[in-house]
Amino acid sequence: MKFFGTMEARNNELYIGGVGVGSLREKFGTPLYIIDEESFKEKVQIFIDNFKSDKFETRVIYASKAFTNLYMVNLVAELGLYLDVVSGGELYTALKGGMASERIYYHGNNKLYDELEFAISDAVGTIVVDNEYEYRLISKIANRDQVRISILLRVNPGIEAKTHKYIQTAKHDSKFGMSIFNEKTKELIEKMNADKCIDFRGIHCHIGSQIFDEKFFFAAAQAMIQFAYDIETKLNLDIKEINLGGGFGVYYTEKDEPFNLPEFLQKYIRLIEEKLSALAFNVEIISIEPGRSLINNAGSTIYTIGGIKETITGLQYLFVDGGMTDNPRHALYQAAYEAGIANKINDELVQEYTVSGKLCETGDILIKNVMLPEASPGDILVIPSTGSYNYSMSSNYNGMKKPAVVFVKNGECQLAVKRESYDDLIRNDVARK
Ligand SMILES: Cc1ncc(COP(=O)(O)O)c(C=O)c1O
């Protein structure tokens, strides 16, 4: 198991943020999401320090869908990031967490009327429009309220990035945005630009997630700049911002080869500068929206090991007290992870296990075939690199209580989300009369 951030072994026990994982279990129980605050901050700094240019303003927008709660928003705001939200719920969390509304980008392919009213009444900085219907809703609300809304249009540059098909988002048949090859896209831009209630500022794309080949990002950036230039010159309007989305791949297992981030980000900026300069094209802001690459490796999940069972075929199942309800990624797209036994962190790896949860689904697998020390009931299983798309995708299936979230740093811990209780599970139920 690869160590990240402040992870270290002390007396054969895993410590994160200077706190023993055993003491975290005692205090908060399991399953438990643990976030290494310093590790997250370090990643943020890498993005801010390397994605910058003296030719235009750069913005790093944290994609809150990866992992969000009030503590996280506080941190994101304090670190000077912008924030991307995709629903009224994420917007509510962002505002309650103290994010300045003008620093929020609101995404989504089917924003509801009441969500748009909420965003507009709270003066969200930028709404990223997905389609014409949505533009009409925004225009109607803006006209009624006599306000002017800053918008970007999500476009699809038709880049088929190599990643799992469920997280590709810019194939020609993707549900997101409008194709740059479609005349209707230009017509919509013209319409929005002529609308007095709309401040049409530019375009956005996001080509997918967990992408390791820089050529897809570079091709998308070039296509986006070219498209922005074409519409600026042909439609006689002013493109102020190009948002290139997120999707930078991260390490889960040895098969993943993430970018050297400083090198990649500097090369990305240079390519953008060169393309702009080749066209003699000026843009005020270039933004990116990393989620996974900021938070994933800062997060670990711990479980208590229960039964260990050998099938007639010789498969060794290791059962834990969570499962696909706290981490649905293997069930969704066969995601792979490494793992360790936190209280035997330096013991020799002697046995191959399939880690499975306690849910009534055969697909309730967390890891297939992982080498671990000899496990016993009561041991603590740790799965690192679970900071993104785990807590945010968790569910109450089978009446599972969502786990707690704790942040650790400098030998201290702070609870950020309480473990749900049985009462939480029936909080919204209405008994039969
Ligand atoms: C519009 C948009 N921006 C940013 C992201 C963040 O992607 P990642 O977490 O892979 O960086 C996503 C993820 O789906 C997205 O849809």
The ligand as a Gaussian input file, in Angstrom:
#p B3LYP/6-31G(d) Opt

LIG

0 1
 C      -18.053000      19.893000     -14.946000
 C      -17.058000      19.159000     -14.131000
 N      -15.975000      19.829000     -13.680000
 C      -15.052000      19.211000     -12.915000
 C      -15.166000      17.879000     -12.573000
 C      -14.110000      17.265000     -11.702000
 O      -13.492000      16.174000     -12.264000
 P      -12.294000      15.467000     -11.489000
 O      -12.793000      15.161000     -10.118000
 O      -12.013000      14.237000     -12.268000
 O      -11.161000      16.421000     -11.484000
 C      -16.269000      17.148000     -13.033000
 C      -16.410000      15.724000     -12.697000
 O      -17.258000      15.005000     -13.110000
 C      -17.244000      17.810000     -13.832000
 O      -18.326000      17.174000     -14.287000

